[in-house]
Each structure stands twice: as C-alpha cells, then as structure tokens.
Amino acid sequence: MLRGLALLSLVLLCTRLATAVDKSNFKTCDQSSFCKRNRGLSAGGHYEVDPSSVAIGETGCTMALVHSKSKEELVAEVHAIEGNMFRVKIKEKEPMRERYEVEGALIGEPKVQRCEVKRSSGGLEIISSSSKALVTFSPFTMNFMINNEIAVILNSRGLLNFERYRTRRTSPDETEEPKSDDDSDAKPEDEGG
C-alpha cells in the first residue's frame, strides 16, 4: 500500500515538473532562420559532380559539385592520408569572403600519401592501401571502404546542404527575419565587414 502511494506521488510529481516548463523560453522553428531555411529540405540528389571539373593528383583529386537547381558550385577536395584514411574538404568556389578554418585541432597537418584514382563514366574510385573511396557523380555520394566493406557513406540520402554567406535583405518589400538578443543560431550572413 505504501509502495503504491509512493509510486503515485512520484508519478504526480514528475507530471507536475514536466508541465512546469515555460515554453516561451525556447525558440520555435518560425523564430530560427536556420530552421526556416532547412525545414523543408527533402531527400534527393541536390548536388552532382561536374565530370569535366575532376582534377586528379598524386594524393587525391578535386571536383566541382553543382547544385541541381541553383547551379551554384562548391569545390570538393579528397586526399588520401596516412593510416587508411581520407580527408574531404568542401567549400564554396567563389566565396563572398574567406571562411574560418580551424587550426590547432590536430597535432600538425595530416600527412598525405600517394593513391591511385580510377575514373569511370559514372564516378571515381580512389584507392589507398587497404581503403578506398567510391565517388558517384549523380547524385553526389562517397562510399568510404576498408577491406572492401563500407565504413562510412557521405551524402547517402542526398541531404547535403551547404550554408553560404548571404547579403542581408534591405528591400522594404521583403519581411525581415525576427531579431533576438542572443543570435546564437549563428547565421552565416554578411555583416558588412
């Protein structure tokens, strides 16, 4: 009887605490510009590799990724590094301003190593010792394999979405996004600097 009463009291206390949360302290999706821009993102191939842009080097390759609707371009670099790994960097082809690149997170730059790149009509195969990366051109995906088993797939559902710097809207016709005191959702917009 006492256990049942204690359990009932605990359930009532937890229910009371759960309803005591002030929901006005949290942003809704309508108040977050990042959420508004990305909520409607659907699966599918948004980016494709431009086969004519592929440049093959001794340690990897670079290629242009073209957005299927906006035709904006990104540059993807894939390099083989020591330890059966690959390094992938994706950045804007013509950025509004240079992006910050983290320094000091790694102890020195990773050491690149030679690799073999085989080209086919629909993609690339980058082979480095017992690992390889399979690049599919359309839609853009990368399968990273170790000992012929898939370890990681990049962009498997076609949801790659690159946030570009944008200029602020100044036209009175367009509605301004709500501003908050704490702009912690890190909008990558041009601040005029």
Backbone bond lengths (Angstrom), bond angles and torsions (degrees), N, CA, C in turn:
res aa  C-N    CA-C-N  psi(-1)  N-CA   C-N-CA  omega(-1)  CA-C   N-CA-C  phi
1 M - - - 1.444 - - 1.530 110.25 -
2 L 1.347 116.10 -45.12 1.459 119.90 179.52 1.530 111.33 -67.12
3 R 1.328 116.20 -37.05 1.469 119.14 178.26 1.518 110.62 -64.48
4 G 1.315 117.55 -42.65 1.458 122.13 178.41 1.524 111.34 -61.79
5 L 1.329 116.25 -41.21 1.461 121.10 178.94 1.538 110.26 -67.90
6 A 1.317 117.33 -40.37 1.470 121.25 178.29 1.527 110.49 -65.68
7 L 1.326 117.31 -41.12 1.466 121.37 178.44 1.520 110.97 -64.97
8 L 1.339 116.95 -42.31 1.459 120.85 178.00 1.521 110.74 -63.27
9 S 1.329 117.28 -41.26 1.469 121.16 178.27 1.525 111.21 -63.48
10 L 1.334 116.58 -40.69 1.464 120.95 178.72 1.524 110.81 -64.43
11 V 1.321 118.26 -43.68 1.464 121.93 179.11 1.523 110.07 -63.32
12 L 1.327 118.38 -43.57 1.467 121.38 178.85 1.526 111.29 -64.65
13 L 1.329 117.17 -39.74 1.466 121.22 178.43 1.531 110.69 -63.77
14 C 1.331 116.84 -44.82 1.479 120.57 179.24 1.518 111.26 -64.39
15 T 1.333 116.93 -40.05 1.461 120.83 177.98 1.518 110.13 -63.65
16 R 1.306 116.89 -42.11 1.471 121.61 179.28 1.532 110.48 -63.79
17 L 1.325 117.51 -42.40 1.462 120.79 178.87 1.527 111.46 -65.87
18 A 1.322 117.13 -38.86 1.457 120.51 -178.99 1.520 111.71 -66.54
19 T 1.306 118.01 -34.97 1.468 120.60 179.20 1.515 112.14 -83.99
20 A 1.324 117.98 -7.76 1.464 121.32 -178.73 1.523 113.10 -83.50
21 V 1.330 118.14 -4.04 1.463 121.81 -179.29 1.521 108.97 -70.85
22 D 1.328 115.81 130.48 1.464 121.27 177.74 1.519 108.34 -86.12
23 K 1.327 116.26 104.78 1.463 121.11 -175.62 1.520 112.39 -68.79
24 S 1.287 119.53 -16.00 1.467 121.18 179.15 1.528 111.91 -72.24
25 N 1.331 117.48 -11.73 1.463 121.18 177.69 1.527 112.49 -80.65
26 F 1.328 117.85 -5.43 1.453 122.37 -176.59 1.516 109.76 -117.41
27 K 1.337 115.57 143.17 1.460 120.32 177.51 1.521 110.69 -73.98
28 T 1.312 114.88 145.86 1.456 119.87 170.18 1.528 107.05 -95.15
29 C 1.314 117.07 170.91 1.464 120.22 -179.75 1.525 110.64 -63.03
30 D 1.326 117.74 -33.24 1.468 120.96 179.30 1.524 112.42 -66.71
31 Q 1.329 117.59 -21.55 1.461 121.06 -179.16 1.526 112.49 -94.23
32 S 1.309 118.22 -6.55 1.464 122.26 -178.61 1.527 109.15 -111.27
33 S 1.323 116.59 116.54 1.462 119.69 -177.75 1.524 111.13 -63.48
34 F 1.331 117.87 -37.33 1.457 121.10 178.74 1.526 110.16 -60.99
35 C 1.310 117.18 -45.41 1.461 121.24 -179.47 1.523 110.71 -64.90
36 K 1.328 117.61 -43.27 1.465 120.43 -179.75 1.530 111.36 -60.57
37 R 1.343 116.46 -40.58 1.465 119.85 -178.18 1.525 112.39 -70.29
38 N 1.317 118.18 -30.36 1.465 120.96 -170.84 1.518 115.20 -109.84
39 R 1.315 118.22 -6.33 1.462 120.13 -176.25 1.525 112.01 -63.27
40 G 1.299 118.15 -39.50 1.459 121.34 -176.85 1.516 114.33 -84.96
41 L 1.323 117.82 6.76 1.461 121.17 -178.77 1.522 109.71 -63.83
42 S 1.303 115.86 126.63 1.464 119.84 -178.02 1.520 109.70 -113.00
43 A 1.318 114.43 156.09 1.460 119.94 178.72 1.521 109.40 -66.72
44 G 1.291 116.02 147.86 1.460 121.52 -179.83 1.510 108.98 146.89
45 G 1.296 116.28 167.70 1.456 120.85 -176.64 1.506 112.65 -80.62
46 H 1.319 116.90 92.85 1.460 120.10 178.98 1.523 111.81 -82.22
47 Y 1.327 117.80 -28.65 1.466 121.32 -179.28 1.519 110.50 -117.24
48 E 1.335 114.71 145.38 1.457 122.22 176.04 1.523 107.93 -133.89
49 V 1.315 116.63 149.10 1.457 121.44 176.32 1.526 108.22 -83.57
50 D 1.325 116.28 132.75 1.467 121.16 172.94 1.526 106.38 -81.00
51 P 1.340 118.53 108.07 1.469 120.48 -175.65 1.524 113.82 -58.56
52 S 1.329 117.92 -28.91 1.469 120.11 -179.62 1.522 112.10 -74.74
53 S 1.331 117.53 -12.31 1.465 120.65 -177.80 1.523 113.75 -92.31
54 V 1.330 117.71 -6.09 1.463 120.97 -175.35 1.523 110.30 -68.76
55 A 1.324 115.21 123.24 1.469 121.80 176.81 1.524 107.69 -118.26
56 I 1.324 116.31 118.13 1.460 121.94 -175.58 1.521 109.59 -98.66
57 G 1.339 114.86 131.62 1.456 120.80 177.43 1.517 110.61 -122.34
58 E 1.340 116.55 -174.32 1.466 121.06 -178.18 1.518 112.71 -70.81
59 T 1.346 117.54 -29.73 1.467 120.66 -175.81 1.518 113.39 -110.31
60 G 1.324 118.05 4.09 1.459 120.23 -179.97 1.512 111.13 159.11
61 C 1.332 116.09 -147.81 1.461 119.56 -178.65 1.525 110.88 -155.61
62 T 1.322 114.63 164.41 1.462 121.96 173.09 1.519 107.29 -123.75
63 M 1.317 115.29 153.61 1.468 120.34 -179.21 1.517 109.75 -155.77
64 A 1.320 116.31 154.91 1.458 121.94 177.22 1.522 108.94 -93.55
65 L 1.335 115.65 131.62 1.460 121.84 173.80 1.521 106.75 -103.29
66 V 1.314 117.13 125.00 1.459 121.93 -176.92 1.524 108.83 -112.87
67 H 1.345 115.56 128.09 1.461 120.43 177.92 1.526 108.30 -70.72
68 S 1.320 117.01 132.02 1.466 120.84 -173.10 1.526 113.28 -65.85
69 K 1.339 118.66 -27.19 1.469 120.26 -179.16 1.521 112.47 -99.68
70 S 1.331 116.91 -53.00 1.468 120.03 -174.24 1.523 113.22 -83.12
71 K 1.333 117.93 -15.04 1.472 124.66 -178.44 1.529 112.80 63.35
72 E 1.330 118.37 14.02 1.457 121.02 175.36 1.522 108.52 -72.59
73 E 1.352 115.30 146.73 1.459 119.71 -174.54 1.517 112.40 -111.10
74 L 1.320 114.30 143.73 1.454 123.53 170.96 1.519 106.92 -119.74
75 V 1.320 116.17 161.24 1.463 121.07 175.61 1.519 107.57 -115.91
76 A 1.333 115.99 126.21 1.464 121.37 177.27 1.518 108.62 -109.79
77 E 1.329 115.64 130.90 1.463 122.24 175.77 1.515 107.86 -115.03
78 V 1.328 116.64 131.32 1.466 122.11 177.49 1.517 107.29 -125.44
79 H 1.328 115.92 122.13 1.464 120.50 179.92 1.516 109.62 -129.67
80 A 1.329 116.03 140.88 1.462 121.81 173.44 1.513 107.57 -80.50
81 I 1.324 116.22 132.92 1.468 120.09 176.93 1.521 109.11 -124.68
82 E 1.319 114.97 160.52 1.464 120.37 -176.15 1.523 111.31 -58.28
83 G 1.321 115.41 144.68 1.454 120.82 177.97 1.523 112.73 95.58
84 N 1.330 117.65 27.03 1.463 122.21 179.80 1.523 112.84 58.27
85 M 1.318 117.42 42.80 1.453 121.57 -178.86 1.522 110.78 -127.12
86 F 1.322 114.55 164.19 1.453 121.95 174.49 1.515 108.18 -126.94
87 R 1.318 115.36 149.47 1.460 121.15 175.90 1.524 107.14 -116.96
88 V 1.332 115.89 126.74 1.461 121.97 179.88 1.518 108.08 -118.13
89 K 1.318 115.99 128.08 1.464 121.89 174.53 1.519 107.69 -124.40
90 I 1.319 116.28 129.86 1.458 121.54 177.04 1.518 107.37 -122.34
91 K 1.325 115.84 126.97 1.466 119.98 179.44 1.516 110.19 -146.40
92 E 1.324 115.79 167.80 1.452 121.13 -179.43 1.518 110.92 -67.81
93 K 1.317 116.33 144.33 1.458 120.33 178.66 1.526 110.22 -71.15
94 E 1.313 116.63 -46.00 1.458 121.58 179.14 1.528 108.43 -128.64
95 P 1.339 117.19 81.98 1.469 119.35 -176.11 1.530 112.34 -71.60
96 M 1.318 114.52 151.64 1.458 120.91 175.62 1.533 109.21 -63.31
97 R 1.336 115.59 -37.94 1.463 122.46 172.45 1.521 107.13 -154.38
98 E 1.318 115.35 160.22 1.463 119.94 -176.62 1.519 110.92 -64.34
99 R 1.310 116.19 140.08 1.463 121.80 177.43 1.520 110.25 -84.11
100 Y 1.301 114.49 152.44 1.456 120.99 175.88 1.524 108.54 -73.31
101 E 1.317 116.38 132.76 1.464 121.19 174.96 1.518 108.23 -115.44
102 V 1.307 116.11 127.89 1.452 122.29 -176.97 1.517 109.83 -64.26
103 E 1.314 115.99 131.76 1.465 121.92 175.45 1.517 108.11 -120.00
104 G 1.296 116.57 148.11 1.453 119.92 176.33 1.517 114.42 88.06
105 A 1.329 118.26 -3.09 1.461 119.69 178.16 1.529 110.26 -76.11
106 L 1.312 116.18 -28.13 1.458 121.38 177.26 1.521 108.86 -111.51
107 I 1.298 116.38 151.69 1.463 120.27 176.63 1.517 106.37 -84.02
108 G 1.310 115.76 92.10 1.458 121.26 -176.73 1.520 111.29 80.00
109 E 1.301 115.40 166.01 1.462 121.13 176.96 1.525 109.15 -74.79
110 P 1.338 117.75 141.19 1.467 118.97 175.87 1.525 110.42 -61.01
111 K 1.306 116.08 142.85 1.469 120.81 -179.18 1.519 109.37 -84.76
112 V 1.330 115.04 121.48 1.462 119.98 178.91 1.518 109.59 -77.62
113 Q 1.320 115.52 155.59 1.459 119.97 176.66 1.517 109.09 -135.53
114 R 1.302 114.79 159.42 1.465 120.79 -178.48 1.528 109.46 -64.35
115 C 1.313 114.22 148.79 1.459 119.86 176.65 1.525 109.04 -146.66
116 E 1.309 115.55 168.53 1.453 121.25 178.39 1.528 107.94 -110.14
117 V 1.323 116.47 132.04 1.458 120.96 179.12 1.523 108.66 -115.98
118 K 1.338 115.29 121.02 1.467 121.17 177.20 1.522 107.77 -109.38
119 R 1.319 114.54 133.91 1.461 120.27 -177.60 1.524 110.15 -107.39
120 S 1.332 116.85 138.88 1.460 121.97 173.29 1.526 107.43 -128.26
121 S 1.310 117.05 178.43 1.465 119.54 -176.99 1.527 112.35 -67.08
122 G 1.330 118.20 -29.70 1.461 120.56 -177.13 1.501 115.56 -108.14
123 G 1.357 117.76 3.09 1.455 117.76 -178.29 1.509 114.66 175.24
124 L 1.327 114.39 -163.10 1.461 122.77 -178.78 1.523 109.42 -131.62
125 E 1.321 115.50 153.17 1.449 122.17 171.27 1.521 106.75 -126.82
126 I 1.333 115.98 116.96 1.460 121.63 -178.97 1.526 106.69 -107.75
127 I 1.329 116.91 115.92 1.464 121.58 -174.05 1.519 109.96 -112.96
128 S 1.336 115.25 128.19 1.460 122.05 178.86 1.526 107.87 -139.34
129 S 1.306 117.51 107.60 1.475 125.47 -175.24 1.525 110.26 47.48
130 S 1.334 119.95 -117.53 1.470 120.15 -176.33 1.525 113.15 -95.09
131 S 1.330 117.31 8.70 1.466 119.87 177.92 1.518 110.19 -119.12
132 K 1.319 115.11 155.46 1.459 119.07 176.05 1.520 109.75 -150.74
133 A 1.321 114.29 157.73 1.458 122.12 177.06 1.513 107.62 -121.95
134 L 1.321 115.92 127.59 1.457 121.69 177.69 1.520 108.50 -106.19
135 V 1.321 116.36 117.41 1.465 121.87 -178.62 1.523 107.85 -103.15
136 T 1.335 116.13 124.52 1.465 121.89 174.17 1.518 107.05 -100.55
137 F 1.334 117.36 130.32 1.460 121.54 -175.85 1.530 113.37 -71.44
138 S 1.343 117.67 -46.49 1.457 119.22 -174.48 1.519 110.84 -138.78
139 P 1.313 118.21 114.66 1.453 128.31 -8.56 1.527 110.27 -73.45
140 F 1.331 116.83 157.82 1.455 122.12 -176.77 1.527 110.36 -65.44
141 T 1.325 115.57 119.55 1.468 122.46 170.84 1.525 108.03 -143.92
142 M 1.321 115.63 157.84 1.464 121.23 175.24 1.524 108.33 -135.02
143 N 1.331 115.99 123.44 1.458 121.87 174.62 1.517 107.81 -103.08
144 F 1.322 116.59 121.23 1.459 121.65 177.00 1.517 107.95 -99.82
145 M 1.339 115.39 124.55 1.457 120.71 -174.39 1.529 111.14 -122.58
146 I 1.323 114.83 142.94 1.461 121.77 173.30 1.519 106.59 -125.13
147 N 1.324 116.27 125.04 1.476 122.01 -177.01 1.528 110.89 52.76
148 N 1.332 116.69 44.24 1.466 124.91 178.28 1.534 114.95 60.59
149 E 1.331 116.98 22.57 1.463 121.94 173.50 1.520 108.08 -119.86
150 I 1.325 116.21 135.01 1.467 120.32 -178.83 1.524 109.36 -67.39
151 A 1.335 115.43 126.23 1.463 121.35 177.82 1.532 110.50 -101.46
152 V 1.327 116.86 -43.54 1.469 122.01 -177.78 1.519 108.50 -146.12
153 I 1.331 115.61 143.39 1.464 120.69 173.77 1.523 107.89 -120.69
154 L 1.319 116.25 123.62 1.464 122.34 177.60 1.523 108.47 -92.86
155 N 1.324 116.66 126.54 1.467 124.02 177.64 1.526 112.15 63.71
156 S 1.311 117.15 42.19 1.471 120.97 -177.07 1.522 112.66 -64.48
157 R 1.336 118.04 -32.72 1.468 120.36 -178.86 1.526 112.24 -102.99
158 G 1.323 117.22 6.49 1.460 120.02 178.38 1.507 113.35 71.93
159 L 1.323 118.26 30.29 1.460 121.93 -177.68 1.531 113.61 -100.87
160 L 1.332 117.34 12.51 1.461 119.58 178.24 1.523 108.50 -59.29
161 N 1.325 115.71 124.44 1.459 121.39 -179.12 1.520 107.17 -138.29
162 F 1.293 117.17 113.54 1.460 122.71 -175.63 1.523 108.81 -98.39
163 E 1.326 116.83 120.18 1.464 121.72 178.44 1.518 108.86 -80.36
164 R 1.314 115.95 114.93 1.461 121.49 178.86 1.515 110.23 -94.11
165 Y 1.332 115.14 155.73 1.454 118.77 169.99 1.520 107.88 -65.43
166 R 1.309 115.79 140.14 1.462 120.44 179.06 1.523 109.19 -128.56
167 T 1.314 116.03 155.03 1.461 119.30 174.09 1.514 107.68 -83.74
168 R 1.306 115.45 149.65 1.465 119.90 179.16 1.520 109.77 -69.20
169 R 1.313 114.54 144.15 1.455 119.70 176.20 1.527 108.45 -77.61
170 T 1.325 116.59 128.93 1.465 119.95 -179.33 1.516 112.07 -121.13
171 S 1.317 117.99 -6.15 1.450 121.99 -178.51 1.526 110.00 -69.72
172 P 1.342 118.75 134.91 1.461 119.70 179.45 1.529 112.11 -68.65
173 D 1.326 117.49 -16.64 1.463 120.72 178.90 1.516 111.74 -69.97
174 E 1.328 116.99 -30.98 1.452 121.17 -176.21 1.515 109.46 -90.96
175 T 1.309 116.59 141.05 1.456 120.71 179.08 1.517 109.01 -77.42
176 E 1.308 116.37 139.85 1.465 120.99 178.69 1.509 109.30 -82.15
177 E 1.313 115.99 147.31 1.450 120.47 176.66 1.521 108.33 -72.89
178 P 1.337 117.49 146.12 1.458 119.17 179.51 1.527 110.62 -60.78
179 K 1.308 115.47 138.91 1.466 120.79 178.86 1.513 107.92 -102.60
180 S 1.314 116.26 145.87 1.454 119.82 177.63 1.522 108.42 -127.61
181 D 1.329 114.96 163.62 1.460 119.71 178.37 1.520 110.59 -65.57
182 D 1.328 116.29 -39.56 1.459 121.72 -179.50 1.514 108.23 -105.72
183 D 1.321 117.34 100.70 1.464 121.60 -178.43 1.521 109.06 -91.32
184 S 1.345 115.35 58.45 1.459 120.00 -172.07 1.517 113.94 -83.41
185 D 1.354 118.41 -2.59 1.461 116.64 177.78 1.521 111.27 -85.25
186 A 1.313 117.70 12.71 1.472 125.40 167.53 1.508 113.44 48.16
187 K 1.332 115.88 68.50 1.454 119.63 177.67 1.512 109.45 -73.72
188 P 1.341 118.62 124.33 1.459 120.43 178.81 1.530 110.66 -82.04
189 E 1.325 117.27 69.07 1.447 121.04 -179.27 1.516 109.92 -110.66
190 D 1.301 116.31 157.66 1.448 121.57 179.65 1.525 107.93 -75.85
191 E 1.292 117.19 118.59 1.445 123.11 -179.47 1.515 111.55 -89.53
192 G 1.318 116.97 5.60 1.459 120.89 179.99 1.518 112.62 84.35
193 G 1.341 118.03 13.46 1.457 119.91 -177.07 1.466 113.75 -116.18
